[in-house]
Amino acid sequence: MKRIIQGTILFFFLSITAAAQLNFTFLPELYGRSVDGLGSFQVQNLGTEKLSGQLFISVKENSSGSVVLVVTTPLTTFNPGITNFPKPVYSNSAFRFSSNAYGAIASQTRNIPPGDYTFCFRFVPQDKSRFEEYENCFDGEIQPLVPITLLNPADQDTICNKRPVLSWQPPMPFSASMRFRLLLTEKKAGNAAEDMLMKTPLLLLDNISSTTINYPSVNPELKEGKTYYWQVVAHEKGLIVSKSEIWEFTVQCKEAVRPGPNDSYRELKLLVNGNYYIANRSLKFSFRNDYNIQKLRYAILDLSGAGKEIKHLPEVKLQQGLNKIDIDLSDLDLKPGNHYILKVYPFNEPPVEVRFVYTDNDNTEPQ
């Protein structure tokens, strides 16, 4: 009889242990990007009674084996069923960041740096004599929401400036402690672009804090007729955050198109392909408006001023069909001899770029 009672008691406790189990649901690609996002998970109590205990959330970067942080929650009770973990409870947790680069970035920015991670959720019950510990782990790759993107010079572009302004868009999320490395080298047949940039860079600039930089005056200028590769790498505390694509551009200064005193209105599309236009006080071009748009959408950028956009442009009204447009540049504070870009944005079509050199001469006869 005693053995029967003991067996019944043992079966009773085994049934409780088997029935009391927690499962966690977490989406690492969505919520693993930030320290605050780690608190966005669900808990499923498969048992029939409440479970009280603490959660330990650990984040480990797999390629380096580095632990980024461990979050220890206050004592929490989970009812049977599925519940979202309470935000106030998570906010009152203890956050222990590692002393490595991953932990330093997460502590400073509250963002998890890019990498391949394992996120583990471990439950430690308050009553360890009755309930067991449970753990669920999730693997996920974290990449920037917006990768770093090169802007100027554009890919496959032809430019005349032998000391160009190089600009790019930083990755998102962006941190003030982020720095950039710029690599540029000459394109040579039979050599892979990435290998040439890494092994024989013509220009290597590091710890750049801005997203625009002038080609250094201390370096030899780029050569006429040569094609160049360039790439920008974003890094933070020694960790690579994002790499741009490798773009190429060619330095080719074709003869400028010099207008005469009664310069005709050129078609907009004919002012591209590497030529640049000498604009004496005004820009003259024809533009076909097939969509009955009322106003011309355009911008003028100063290539000599890091691509700064010229303000207070005159309004240009359009009619349906062919328009002959004359933009007065004399009141726009343009500097004679400087290079500019006219960007026109047709409706439902890619923008058209036109390079021009501004002049302010009374005599416009060709030389």
N, C-alpha and C positions, 0 to 999 in steps of 0.2 A: 504493500500500500504506500509506503514511504517513497519507494522508487517511482511509483506512478505519479505522486504529487510533485516530486522533484522534476520528473520529465515534463509534466504539464507546465510547471513554472518556467523551465528552460525554453519550452516551445513558445510560451507566451512572450518572453523577452526577445526571442529570435524573430517572432512575427512583428513586434514593434520595430526592431532594428531594420528588418527587411522592408517594412512599409514606410519608414521614415527616410525619405531620400529627397535631395534637392538637385534640380537641373537648372542650368543657366543658359540663357539665350543672348548672344552678343554678335553684332555685325562689325567686325574689325575695320573693313574698308570704309565704313560710314562713320563710326563713332571712335575708331582708334586713332584718329588724327590729332586729337587734343587731350589734355589731361582732364578737362571738364567732361569731354565726351565719354570717358571711361565709366562714368556713372550712369550711362544710358543702357541699361540691360534689364532683362526680365528674370524673375526667379519662379521656378515651378516646384511647389511642395507636393510631392506625390503621396505623402502620408495622410493620416486622418486627424492628426493633432498638430498644434503649433510647434515650431522649432525656433529656438533662440540660440544666437551665437554671433560670431564675428566673421566678416569676410576679409580675405587678404587677396588683393588684386595685384598681380605682378606683370610687368611688361619687360620682355627680353628681346633684344635685337639678335637675330640668329646668325648672320654672317660673321659678326664679331664675338658673339657669345656674351655681349654686355647686357647686364640688367640695367634698365633705365630708371624704373622707380617701383616702389611697393606702396600700395594704398591699404591702410588698415581702418576699417569702418568701426563705428561704435557698436555696442551690443544691439542687435536687431532681432525682432521676432517676425517669423514668416508664417502666415496662415496657410491652411491647405488650399491648393489651387495655384493660379498664375497671378503674379503681381509685378508691377513695375517697381524697381528699387526706388525708394523715396529720395528725391533730390536734396531735401534738407539734411537727411542723414549722411548722404555722400559728402555734402559740403563741410560737415563737421568731422570728416575722417582725418586721419594722420597721413601726410604725404612725405615719404622718405625718398629723396632723389639721390641717385648714385653720383659719385664724384667724377665720372668719366664725361666725355664730350656729349654723349647722348643725354645723360642726366642733366648736364649744365644747360643745354638748349631747352629741354623740357621745362626745367625750373624757371628759366628766364622768360621764355616766350609762351609757356603753357601749351605749346604745340609739340607733337611728336615728330622728330625729324624723319625724312624719308628713309626707308629701309624695309627689311623683311622681319616681321615680328611674330612672337608668340604671346598671346594674352591669356593668363590663367586666373580663374576665379576659384578660390578655395574657401570652403565653409568649415569653421571650427566650432562645434557645438558647445554651449555652456555646460550642459550635462554630458560629459564624455563617458560616463558609465552606462548611459542608455543609448546614445546616438553616436554614429560614426562621422568622420570627416568626409567631405565630398569635394571633388574638384572637376571642373570642365576647362579645357584649354582650346583656344582658337588661333589659327594661323592666318596672317593677312599681310599683304604688301602695301605699304603706305608710300604714295607718290604725291608730289605737289598738285593741288587742285588745278593750278595753271602753271605749266612749265615755263622756263625762261625762253623768250622769243627774240630773235634778232629783228631789228627794224631797218636800219640804214647803215651802209648801202644794202639795197634789196638783193635777193638771190638772183644771179645771172645778170645783174645790172652792169651797165657801162657808164663810167664816171670820168670826168676830166680832172677832178681835184686829186693831186698827188699826195696831199696830206688831208685825207678825208675826215669828216666827223663820223665817229662810230657810235651807234646808239642801239639800245635793246630794252625790252620790257622785262622787269624782274619776275621771278616766280611768285606765286601766291599760295599760301600766305607769306607776306614779306615781313622781315624783321630788320630793325635798325642796325643790328650787329652783323648782318649779312654782308659779305664782301664778294667781289667779282674778279675773275682771272680772264684776261683777254689774250688769245693766241691768234697770230696771223702769219701766214707763210706763202711763198710763191708756189703756184701750181706747176708741177712738172709731170710730163707724161710717164706712165708706168708706175707711179707712186700713189699709194692710197692716201687719201686726204687726212684721215685720222693719224696715220703713222707720221706723216710729214709735220703735222701740227705738234705732235708730242716729241719727236726726235730733233727736228731742225726748224724750230719757229724763228721766223724773221723778226717778229715782235712778240714779246712776252711781258705783260703788265699784270701785276698782282696787287691784291688788297685795294682794289678800286671801290670806293664807297658810293659813287654816283652811277647812273645808268647811261651816261653820255661822256665821251672822251674824245679829245682832239688827237689826231695822229701826232706823236711827239716831235717837236722841232729838232731834238738832238739826234734823232734817227735819220738815216738816209731816206730821202723821199721815194715814193713808189715809182716804178718805171713805166714809161709809155709802152703800150702794147702788151703788158704782162697781165696775167690773171692771178688772183690771190684767193686763198682760202682764209676764212676766219671763223672763230667760235668763241663763245663766252661761257664760263663755268661759274656757277654760284656756289659759294661755300660758307660755312659758319662753324667757327671753333674747330677747324681742321676737317670737318665732314662735308663731303660734296652733297649739296642740296638738289641741284638740277644742272643739266648740261643742255645747251642749245643745240640745234642742228648745225651742221657745217654748211655755211653758205660760201658762194664765190662771186667775185666781181672782177671786172676788167677795167684797167685804166687806159682810156682811148680818147684823146682830144681831137675830135674832128674839127674841120674848119667851121668857124661860126657862120651862121646865116645872117648877113648884114642887110638890113632893110634899106631901101632907097628912100628918097623924100616922100614918094607916093607909094609906100610899100603896100602891096595887096593884102587882102585878108586870107591868110593861109588856113587850110583845113586843120583842125586841131590834131587829128591823128598823124599829120605829116610832120609835126614838130617834135617827134620822139625819136627812138632808135639811135640815141647817143649824140645827136646834134644838139647844139644849144643856140638860142636865139638872142640876138642883141636887141634889147628893147629900149628904144630912145624915148623916154618919158611915157610911153604907152605900150600896151600889148594889143595886137590886132590879130584876130583869128575868127574863123567861121565855125559855127556849132549847129548841128542839126538836132532840133527838138521834136522828136516823134511822139512824145507822150503828152503834149500840151502842158508842160510844166511852166509855172508862172515866173519863177526866179532861178537864176543860175546858182547852183551850189558849188562853191570853190574856195580855195585857200591858197595863200602864198607863204612859203617857208623860206627862211634865210639860211642858206647852206653855210654861210660864213659865221653864223651865230648859233651853232649847235642845233640847227633845225627849228629855231624859234619861229612861231607863227606870227605873221604881220597882222596887226589889228586895224580896225576901222576901215575895212575894205568897202569900196563903193558897191551899192546894190546894182545888180545887173538883171534887168527884166527881159523875159524871153517871149517870143511868139512861136506858135506852132510852125514847124518847118525849118528852113535854113535861116540862121541868125548871123549877122555880121557884127562882131562885138569889138568894142574899143574900150579897154580899161585904162583909165588915167592913173599913172603911177607917180605923178609929180608931187602929190600931196601925202604920200605914204611913208615918208622918211626913209626911203631906200638910199643906199650908198652907191655912188657910181663905181663900177668895177667889181662889185660884189656879185656872187652867184646866188640865184634864187630858183625856186621850183614853184610853178603854178600847178596846182592840183584841181582838176575839175571832176565832179562826181555826177555822171549822168544817171538818170533814173534807171534802176534795175540792170545796170551794167557796171563793169569794173571801172575804177577811177583812172583818169588819164593824167600823166605827169609830163610837164614841159619845163625844161631847164632854160633859163635865160640869164644874161648879164645885163644889169641895168646901166644905162648911160644917160647923161644929161647934156647933150651937145646940140648946138644949132645946126651944125653941118652933119648930115647923115649920109653923105655920098660914100659909096664903097671906095675903099682904099686900094 
